[in-house]
């Protein structure tokens, strides 16, 4: 069913794009295993590498649906390997694409990412490095950044990128809908066990009393961590808004509106205010990039729809969560978003830029923070004690000092500038509109790095995958030899 819906939306988008095109191009010969969609002459299908198609399908399934394996009773015994699957699915394709003779070009940001990974490896020589945890951190960071090196070869056309964006949207819809179901029927839809890494007292703090007097656990979605559905909800709302005005079919538009409402509602029910702010930021990015494309009528629609759904979904969530939801989010209006951020996360920035920068200007040694320290760190290494990193800025400083800020931060800024440039390409509407969606997701991830170490999670994998895929779609390498044999 998801495949049929994806194909239907794709066809609708192609039909909408055809009305805006003026200069026809020659038709390319189609090599595909699925039914033809109605496309105009310029948006022709290209030959796709069947291996790439399978790799990307497995990659996306593990990124967004792999957490569902933890719903199996007793799966906590294998939580480590299950949680490693999304990162392995990001790292493994690198070997295949490096073996191709024609690997195509890479985004400019890939050079800065390479430099940051080299700096990371160099810090293994730091006297305070925890060796095994440090080696694990190097591999872990390579797995997060790996898609920027292979996605531009795997995704070769705007059409393929559109389809991937739709799949990513649908997978996040699944997580958001699961989150709503977990509020309505927790006995049936909550996982059998939550992560054993969470203490009982902390777990109890991740629940609240709902409007009907029952205890509501912050919905985990397709994960085993309370509140985990918030990310799926935020991405559902952002990508749904991006796709909404690109379909002409009433049924698809209704489904997208419902999905956006579910996305916003599940963010409210998880009570994660930072994700709500990042979702609003992603929506503002969509509006800004649409303005850049001079689609003024669409901008008015985006403002109206996003505002209406933001309020309607709040009323829905409030009817379920009651005072706990009201007080959590209405304080944003009273105190202001910046003041709330300053109270909850601003002190971590001040601590990082002040105390930690003076103490570790060139890094603190690898393996001293995050999950790699938790899994592989040596608790007896008193000279390399763990350091808490609440936000990404702190993690980068610990791993490579201020140089890591310039290298990895520069890579992110370069990637965002590429998105901004491509989104303004009015002569290629299909690619430009895909860039708007990529920009929304990218801003969401970058914003989350100021609330947590987003580039040490699957959000970082998603960011670099979309950047690589957008670059590959722009390059039109199918006009050359599409795929060289290894």
N, C-alpha and C positions, 0 to 999 in steps of 0.2 A: 504494500500500500504506500509506503513511504517513497518507493521508487517511482510509482505512478504519479504521486503528487509532485515529486521533484521534476519529473519530465513535463508535467502539465504546466507548472510555474515557469519552467525554462522556455517552453514554447510560447507562453504568454509574453514573457520578457522579450523574446526575439521578435514577436509580432509588433510589440510596442516600439522597439528600436527601429524597425523597418520604416515606420512612418516618418522618422526623423532623418533618414539617410538620403543623400542626394546623388552621390556619385557611385554608380554600380561598379563592381570589380568582377574579374573573371571567376567563374565557379571553379572550386577545387574538387578534385576527385575524392569521394567519400569512402573511407574505409572504417566501418563501424560494425558492431555486433548488435546494436539496438535500433529500434525504429527511428526513421528520419523524423526530424522536427521541422516545422515550417519556418524557414529562414529566408532572409533576403539574400541578394547576390553577394553582398560584401561579407556578411557574417557566415561564411562557409565553414563547414566542419573540416577538420584536419585529421590526418592520420595520427592515431594515438598508439603509443607503445603499450601493448597489453600487459607487459610486466609492470610498467609504471602505474597503470590503472589498478592492478591488484595491490601493489605496494601502498598506494594512496588510500585505497579502501580499508586495508588492514590498519594503516596508520590512524585514520580518522576514527574508526571503530574503537580502537584501543585508547585513543585520547579521550573520547567522550563517553563511551559505554563500558570501558574496562572495569570501572569501579563497581559495576553491578555484580561482578564475581564475588565481591565481599558480602553480598546478600545471602550467599550459600551458607547454611549453618556449619559452623566449625572453620570457616574460611580465615578467621583471624590467625590461625596457626600458620597460614601461608601469606600473611599480609605483605611481608617484605617483597617476595617475588611478584605478587599481583601488582603492587604499587610501582615496581620496576618496569613492568611491561610497556607503559606509554613511553618511557625514556629509551628503552631498547628499540621500540618501533621507530623512534626518531633517529637513533644512531645507526641501526643496521643498514638502511638504504644508502648511507654514505659510501659504503664499500662498493655497491653495485654501480652507482653513478660515477665514482672515480675511475671505474674500469672502462667506461665508455671512451672511445676515441674522440668523439665530438661532444664535449660536455657543455658547450655554450658559454656565454658570459655569466658573470655573477654580479649581484648588486654591489655598488660601491661600498656599502656598509659592510660587506663580507670581509674586505681588507682590514677594517678596524676591528672587526670581531676576531679575525686571525691574530692580530697584534695583541688583543686583550687575552686571548688564550695562551699565547707565548709568554706574556707577562705572568699569567697565572702559573704556568709550568716553571718559570724562573724562580718564583717564590717558594718552590719546594726546597730551595737551598737556604731559605730563611732559618736561622737557628731555633726559632720557636715553632717551626712547623711540626705538626703531628703527621708523621710520614704516611701511614696507611690511610688515614682520613684525608690527608692532602692529595694523595694519588686518586682516591675516590672522588674528591672534589673536582679534580681536573677532568676526569672521565665524565662526571655528572654535568659539568658545564659544557663540555663538548657535545653531549647528547642534547642539551637544551638548544644550543646554537646550530646544531647540524643541519636543520632544514634550510638555512640560508644558503648552504652550499649545494644542496641537491634539488630543492623544490623548483628552481628556475629551469632545470632540465626536465623535470617530471611534468610540469604544467606548461603547455606550449601555446595556449590560445586563450583569448578572453572568454570564449564559450566554455572551455574547460574550467576556468576560474569561477565563472558564474555558477556552474554546477557544484563545485566544491563549496562555495559560499552557501548555497541552498542546503547541502548536506550538513554543514556545520550548524546552520540555523535549526534544522530538524532535530539533530542530535541534542542540541541545547533545549529545544522545546520538550523533548522527552524528559530531561532532567528537571525542568521547571514544572511540568505536569505531575511528575512523581512527587515533587515537593508539595504541591497542593493536595494531592491524595494523601500524603502523610499527615497533613493537618486534619483532614476530614475523617480518615480511618487509619489511625496510627497502628492499631493492632495488626492490621493486614499488610501495610505498606512500609513500615519502618524496618530497617535491617534487624536481623536477629541479635546482633552484637554491634556495639560501637567500637571504635578503635581502642585497643587496649593500652595505647600510649596516653590516653586521657584519664586523669585521676577521677575518682567518683565525685569528689567535691566540686571539681571543675565541670563535670558533666551535669551535675544538678543545677549549676548556674546558667546552663544553656537551655533552660526551659522557663516558661512563664505561665501565668493563669489566664486562660482565654475568657471570652465574653460569656460563655455558658458555665464558667466555674471549673472546667477541667484543665488539667495540666497539658500544655502544648510544648513539645520538644521542637526546637528550631529545626525545620525540615532539612535533612541531609541530602535530599535528592538522590542521585545515583552515586552516593559515597557513604562512608561510614563515620563521617564527622558531622555533628550537629551544626547547622548553618551552611553546609556545603552546597545547598541548592541555590544560594545567592548568586554565585558566579554564573550558573546556567540561566538564572532569571535575568540577570543583567545583560548577558549576551543575546538572549532571546529578544528582549525589548529593543536593544540597539539594532541588531540585524533585521528584526521585523520591521522597524521603522524605515530602514534603508530599502527593503524590498517592497514595501507597501505601495508606493506610487509608481512602481515599474510593472505592475500587472493591470490588465484591462478586464479581468474576469471577476465578477462580483463574488463568486464563491471563494476564490483565492483571497480576495481582499477581506472578506469576512473572517476567513481562517487566520489571516495575518493579524487582523485587529484583535481577535480572541487570544492569539498567542502573545501579543504584546501586553495585553492586560494581565494574562497569567504571569508573564515575566516580571512585570512591576509588582504584582501582588505577592509573589513568592519572595521578592527582595524585602518587602515590608514584613512579611511573616518570619523571615530569618533574623530580622532586626539588625542587619549589617548596614549601618548608615554610610560607611565609606563606599560600599558598592552602589548604593543609591546615588551618591554624588558622582561616582564615575560613570554610571549609566546616563545621568543627566549630561555629564560632560561629553560622552560619546554622541548623545543626541544633538548637542550643540555643534559638535564637529560635523555631523551630517548636514545640519542647516548651513554651516559656514561653507562647506565644500559645494553644496548645492547652489549657494549664492555665487560661488566662484564660477560655476557652470552657467550662470545667468538664467537659472530656472526659477523665476520669481514666483510664479503661481504655485509651484511645488513647495517652495519655502513656506508660503502662507499655510498650505495644507499641513506640512510637517509641524509647524508651531501649534496649530489648532488641535491636531490629532494627539500629539505627544502631551500637550497640557491637559486635554480632556481625559486621556487614558491614565495619566499620572494621578489625577484626582479620583477618577472612578475606581481604579484599582486600590487606592488608599481606603476608600469607603468600604470596599469589599473586604480588604484585609482587616480593617478596624472592626467589622461586624463579626469576625472570627477571633481576632486577638484582643479586642477590647482595649482597656486602659493601657495595657503594656505596649501595644503598638502606637496608640495615640501619643503617649508621653515620650516615647522613644524618638518619634519623627517630628512631632510638632515643636520640639525643642530646637530643631534646625531653623525654624522660622523665627522663634523668639531670640535665640542667641546668635544666629548667623552661622553659615556653613564654615567660614574661615575661623571663627572663634571656637567652634566645636572641634575642628581639626587641630587647632593650636593646643587645645586642652588635652586631646587624646593622643596626638602623634607629633605635634610640634616640638615637644620636649626631646623627642628622639633625634630630630634633626639638629637641634641646638647642641645636644650631647655629642653627636657625631662630628659636627663641624667645629665644635669647641674642644672638648676634652680628648676625644679619640684621635682627631687629626693631629693634635700636638703630640700625642703619645705614640701614634703609629703612622707617621707621614708616608712611609714606604711599605706599609702593610704589617700585619701582626703575625704572619706565618699562616700557612694553609691548614685546613682541618680543625679550626678552633671555633666554628659556629655552625649552626644549622643541622640538618639531618645527617650529613656525612660525619659530623662529630658525634652525634648520638649513636650512629650505627658502628662507626669504625674508630672512634676516638679512644685514647688511652686515659682512663680516669686517674691513673697514678702519675701522669706526667705533670707534676706540680708547676713546672716552668712554662707549660703551655696549657694553662687552664682554659676551659671553654669561656667564650665571650658571647653574650646575648646580642643578637641583631634583630631588631624588631622591624626595620625597614630596609629596603634594598641598598640605599645609600651607605648604610653601616656595613653591610656585607661586602660591597665592593671595596670599601676602605680597608677592611680587614684582610681581604684577599690580595690586594695589589696597591694599596695606598692611593694617593691623589692621582697617580698616573692611570689607575683603573677608571676613575671618574671620567677622565678625558677620553680614554680609548673606548670603553663600553658606552659611556654616555654619548660620545661623538658618533658611534655606530647607530645608536637609536635616533639621534637627531638627523643624521644623514638619511636614514630609512624613512623618517616622517617627511622630510623634504621631498624625497622621491614620490611618495604617495600624493603630496600636495601638487606636485608638478603634473603627474599623470591624471589626477582628478580634473585638472583644468583643460584636458584635451577634448575639445568639443567636436573635432573632426572624427573622433572614434568614440561614439556614445557608449558602446558596450563596454569598452575598456575603462572609460572615464567613470561610469557608474559603478563598475566593480571596484575601482579605486576608492570611491566614497565609502563603500562597505568595509574595505580593508582599513581605511583611515579610522572609521568608527571603532572597529575592534582594536586597532593599534593604540589609539588614545585611551581606550578602556584599560588595556594592559599597562601602559606607561603610568596612568593615573594610579593604578593599584600598587605600583612599586613604591609610592609614597605612603601607602598604608601597610605594606608588608613586603617581603622579599619576592615579588612577583616573578622576577627572572631567575628564581630558583625553584620554580614550579612549572606545571604544564602550561600556564599562561605564557611563559617565556617561549616554550616550544611553539605555541600557536602564533605568537608574534612573528617569529623568524620564518615560520612556514608561509604565512600570508605575504610577508615581504618578498621572499624568494619566488613565490608563485606569481605575484604581481609583476615582478621583473621579467620572469619568463614569458608571461602573457604579452608584455609590451614588445619584446624583442623580435617577434614573428620569426623564430628560427625554422618554422615549417617551410618557409620559402626556400630553405637550403636543404641539405640532407637531414631529414628529421631525426633519425636515430642510427648512429654508426654502431656497427658490431663491436663488442669488446675485443 
